[in-house]
């Protein structure tokens, strides 16, 4: 259970020009869920330091520090609504009131794109030129869509035109004690894999910005095409394996754990003073900030998960087979009595999931576009 009301203001000192301030990141400590989600989308560390066959996203110098300074004191009412608010019919925000209704998509990936769109429109040092632009080509059999450009913006200092393809993803590493491979990172529902997603972005999406159709549509030549990849990686019982740098995975990437139900119970028993909650998909981006009433008793939570994984209904296979994200919570501090802040997160996987994940990791890439609505963030 995630309660969407605002808690006490936990903002620390404001950032400024230069390096980002130290201490808990804004996407963990801000009381407003809107601020946390927007901060996570723009200020959290990337998954990859090196992108095989392409380049990771690079911000103009000083842009992020100035953005954090603005976001620290921004009125949350003027920021994009959360997915939960959209589900309740809440408007996006005052600034986005004229957006196409499709921007109200409740998919997590679309939500992250919506947040980055908002940020690129408001940041210093750059000018947004285009967003979510379909690229089409006329042929003998009519007009077909080649794909969609996520974001195209201009660096105001250098004048360069930059094309970004964005994804926000969550992958669990299948297996342990082996040399890691990109294909070992699978989505919770085993539809998506990190290696396949990167291949799709690098081989299919990034080249779109350099096609004659895209350049004619934009009226600009693209100088740089880059991958803006955010998310979390999850490791068996939280054990991060060696050798990740060879895959290009950033040393400071966000990561958590995955365990069986019994493994999670051992973790919970070893952490006295912590509390726990289930984290719905709509809350997967930024850090959880939960009141007392939103926490769950460990024993009751274990019983609920066991019941879910043993659901006998034939049409509830997705419930039996889907991992559940849990969030470990610690007291938010003396200025926020009765509130709890995330200190770790992970997936509890159902019986048989690991075997299915290992088998999925060994499958050859599936033909066609690597879109994965069930696992997509």
Secondary structure, DSSP 8 states (H G I E B T S, - for coil): ----S-------S---SSS---SS-HHHH-S-HHHHHHHHHHHS--SBSS-TTS-B----TTHHHHHHHHHHH--GGGS---HHHHHTT--S-STTTTS-GGGG---HHHHHHHHHHHHHHH-TTEEEEEEEEEEEEEETTEEEEEEEEEEEEEETTT--EEEEEEEEEEEEE--SSS---GGGEE-TTSS-BHHHHHHHIIIIIGGGGGSHHHHHHHTS---EEEEEEEEEEEEETT---TTGGGGTB-TT-EEEEEE-HHHHHHHHHT-TT-EEEE--GGGSSS--EEEGGG-B-HHHHHHHHHHHHT---GGGHHHHHS-EEEEEEEE--GGGTTEEEEEEEEEE--TTHHHHHHHHHHS---SS----TTT--
